[in-house]
């Protein structure tokens, strides 16, 4: 990059300022023509805009002005925050308050690893349990039928022995 002499840089800055001024005037003229203001009011408005632009960014932090208008622009002295208050706030933020005051122990107890398998198989086990009960009842009936004949024979044998012994 070539370094230009200071005077050339100043000349470019002046050209930019002139272009910006011309642009502002065109914008103001466009607004004013739409509103129908006379030329003298437009000029006064342009001056007000320029002075507002100059003073809009003016904030006096370290300088105490003597002028009353500038004293209004003075920023009040900043008071440093207490370190103790900041530390207390951080400590309070670090200690979260308990969300649940009463704890249900049943919900905290861990589930057994096969709880989902038992849940899925429960319906099938109910059907099998019914079938098993029916099968057991049927087996008992068959034994009772078989034991009735044996029981009748046993009773008859006992009766014969008693008759023989009498």
C-alpha positions in Angstrom: 0.0 0.0 0.0 1.2 3.4 -0.8 1.3 6.1 1.8 -0.3 9.3 0.7 0.8 12.6 2.1 -1.3 14.1 4.9 -2.6 16.8 2.7 -4.0 14.3 0.2 -5.8 12.5 3.1 -7.3 15.7 4.3 -8.5 16.6 0.8 -10.2 13.2 0.6 -11.8 13.7 4.0 -13.2 17.1 2.9 -14.6 15.6 -0.3 -16.4 12.9 1.7 -17.8 15.5 4.1 -19.1 17.5 1.2 -20.7 14.5 -0.4 -22.4 13.6 2.9 -23.7 17.2 3.3 -25.1 17.2 -0.2 -26.8 13.8 0.4 -28.4 15.1 3.6 -29.6 18.2 1.9 -31.2 16.1 -0.9 -32.9 13.9 1.7 -34.1 17.0 3.6 -35.4 18.5 0.4 -37.2 15.4 -0.5 -39.0 15.3 2.9 -39.6 19.1 2.8 -41.1 19.1 -0.7 -43.4 16.3 0.4 -44.4 18.4 3.4 -44.4 21.7 1.5 -42.2 23.8 3.8 -40.6 27.0 2.6 -36.8 27.2 1.9 -36.0 29.3 5.1 -37.5 26.6 7.3 -35.6 23.9 5.5 -32.3 25.7 6.1 -33.1 26.2 9.8 -34.0 22.5 10.1 -30.7 21.5 8.4 -28.8 23.6 10.9 -30.7 22.0 13.8 -29.9 18.5 12.5 -26.2 19.3 12.2 -26.1 20.7 15.7 -28.0 17.7 17.1 -25.6 15.3 15.3 -22.7 17.1 16.8 -24.0 17.0 20.4 -25.7 13.6 20.2 -22.5 11.7 20.8 -21.1 14.2 23.4 -20.8 12.5 26.8 -18.7 14.2 29.5 -17.4 11.6 31.9 -14.1 13.0 33.3 -14.5 16.7 32.4 -16.5 19.1 34.4 -17.7 21.9 32.1 -18.5 25.5 33.1 -21.2 26.0 30.5 -24.7 25.1 31.8 -25.7 23.4 28.5 -22.7 21.2 28.6 -23.3 20.4 32.3 -26.5 18.6 31.2 -24.4 16.3 29.1 -22.1 15.3 32.0 -22.4 11.7 32.9 -22.9 11.1 36.7 -20.0 9.5 38.5 -20.2 5.7 38.5 -20.2 4.1 41.9 -18.3 0.8 42.0 -20.4 -2.1 43.1 -19.5 -3.8 46.4 -17.4 -6.9 45.9 -19.1 -8.5 48.9 -22.5 -8.1 47.3 -21.3 -9.7 44.1 -19.8 -12.6 46.0 -23.0 -13.1 48.0 -25.1 -13.1 44.8 -22.8 -15.7 43.2 -22.9 -17.9 46.3 -26.7 -17.7 46.4 -26.8 -18.6 42.7 -24.5 -21.6 43.3 -26.8 -23.1 45.9 -30.0 -24.1 44.1 -33.1 -24.4 46.2 -34.7 -27.8 46.5 -37.4 -28.2 43.9 -39.2 -31.2 45.6 -39.6 -30.9 49.4 -41.1 -34.4 50.0 -39.4 -37.3 48.3 -41.4 -40.4 47.3 -39.1 -43.4 48.1 -41.0 -45.7 45.8 -40.0 -43.4 42.8 -36.4 -43.3 43.9 -35.9 -47.0 44.2 -34.2 -48.4 41.2 -36.1 -50.8 39.0 -34.9 -54.3 38.5 -33.2 -54.9 35.2 -36.0 -57.3 33.9 -39.0 -55.2 34.9 -39.9 -54.5 31.2 -39.7 -58.3 30.4 -42.0 -59.1 33.2 -44.5 -56.5 32.1 -44.5 -57.8 28.5 -44.9 -61.5 29.6 -47.6 -60.9 32.3 -50.5 -61.3 29.9 -49.2 -64.6 28.5 -48.6 -65.9 32.0 -52.2 -65.2 33.0 -53.4 -67.4 30.1 -51.0 -70.1 31.0 -52.0 -69.9 34.7 -55.7 -70.5 33.7 -54.7 -73.5 31.5 -52.5 -74.9 34.3 -55.4 -74.7 36.9 -57.7 -76.5 34.4 -55.2 -79.2 33.8 -54.6 -79.7 37.6 -58.3 -79.9 38.2 -58.7 -82.5 35.4 -55.8 -84.6 36.8 -57.4 -84.6 40.3 -60.8 -85.7 38.9 -59.1 -88.6 37.0 -57.3 -89.7 40.2 -60.5 -89.5 42.2 -62.3 -91.6 39.6 -59.5 -94.2 39.6 -59.3 -94.1 43.4 -63.1 -94.6 43.7 -62.8 -98.1 42.1 -59.7 -98.8 44.2 -61.4 -97.4 47.2 -64.5 -99.5 46.6 -62.2 -102.6 46.3 -60.3 -101.7 49.4 -63.5 -101.1 51.4 -64.8 -104.5 50.1 -61.6 -106.2 51.1 -61.8 -104.7 54.6 -65.4 -105.7 54.9 -64.6 -109.3 54.0 -61.8 -109.4 56.5 -64.1 -108.2 59.2 -66.7 -110.7 58.2 -64.2 -113.5 58.3 -62.9 -112.5 61.6 -66.4 -112.4 63.1 
